[in-house]
């Protein structure tokens, strides 16, 4: 493959990936490394596990590059590899902790006013979601993926993606109801809107 320019096309990268070209692999790594790590971190909630998953994802992807058919974007393929690796790890390790997840905490801090009793409840609710529900919620509501993309990534139907997200949101409401009631009482007692 010819030397990559500063902005290689998707087609050039896909051809390089399939042929095992090191320059293509380096470009693909630079373009996808952060996103792979962040998706793994948001799903697993453990920075060390996310680093391990990201490393494994790139090793596997480059070993199996010839299998990339080009039916989707390379970034979509990496999303799928990452989600599958996270789900596999979660099946092996039950109860993956979200305690030290800075991205989850950042999301909660942006969504919840300081001093609200709601923040810890939101964190606990996320921890309590089953892995599949949590994955759908993270991919749709945090990563902003559409149901079609989630379905392709997880190897499920669009209907299943929608169902998992609906159930995840319902569970979150159920888990958060006591905190919401406490927040309403707090606002009533303090006269805050």
Buried (B, 14 or more C-beta within 10 A) or exposed (E): BEEBEEEBEEEBBBBBBBEEBEBBBEBBBEBBBEBBBBBBBBBBBBBEBBEBBBBBBBEBBBEEBEEBEEEBEBBBBBBBBBBBBBBEBBEEEEEBEBEEBEBBBEBBEEEBEEEBBBBEBBBEBBBBBEBBBBBBBBBBBBBEBEBEBBBBBBEBEBEBBBBBBEBBBEBBEEBBEEBEEBBEEBEEEEEEE
